[in-house]
């Protein structure tokens, strides 16, 4: 699938506070915990629980979310297909970062061990 400028713009403008509850629902259906989700987000972005809540309160877009993040240097180890897109082929840095997060949430929901998810 080809990623268009419109697609990248739509992702940039998505509100993290809208997506976060969907992540929680997805992982809880598979008997994973919110604290595990928060651990994954912290590993990827450096955001602790307070930071996450502040970003939710601010209704931060993914663009703002990732501009404030300190991306884990091992994030480049996140590869594979998510939402029909091969992560390592995504050129737009923000879209790639959002897909990193999507992939980690997907791995969590699929029951992968935290050690593997956090590329440890």
Secondary structure, DSSP 8 states (H G I E B T S, - for coil): ----HHHHHHHHH-BHHHHHHHHHHHHHTTT--HHHHHHHHHHHH---HHHHHHHHHHT-BHHHHHHH----GGGGG--SEETTEEGGG--SHHHHHHHHHHHHHHHHHTT--HHHHTT-
